[in-house]
């Protein structure tokens, strides 16, 4: 009987531990909105690239870079995480010429999990 109680207790504790740590597996910041968006055509007057994420970001380790078709950076300043909305990051751009631009981003969630991605947009 004592063996059965220990086995039940072990199963209950295992289930509680699994449920308690499950949210940690999903603690990554992923984009939910991008401006300009992936594959879109933007005006030459585009002033910045902005990305909203589904989790708060760690500003010191998160970044956005934007390069032209020759691989030259077109960012004016370092990317910033909005101090009033830690899920929003943007980077100011220099004036853009017609062409294809590549956006690369790194998002480090407040809990330290890192995600990264890239996309492109076109200026006509």
Secondary structure as GFF3:
##gff-version 3
##sequence-region A 1 124
A	DSSP	alpha_helix	2	22	.	.	.	ID=ss1
A	DSSP	three_ten_helix	23	26	.	.	.	ID=ss2
A	DSSP	beta_strand	31	35	.	.	.	ID=ss3
A	DSSP	beta_strand	41	42	.	.	.	ID=ss4
A	DSSP	beta_strand	48	53	.	.	.	ID=ss5
A	DSSP	three_ten_helix	59	61	.	.	.	ID=ss6
A	DSSP	beta_strand	63	67	.	.	.	ID=ss7
A	DSSP	beta_strand	80	81	.	.	.	ID=ss8
A	DSSP	beta_strand	88	92	.	.	.	ID=ss9
A	DSSP	beta_strand	99	108	.	.	.	ID=ss10
A	DSSP	beta_strand	114	123	.	.	.	ID=ss11
###
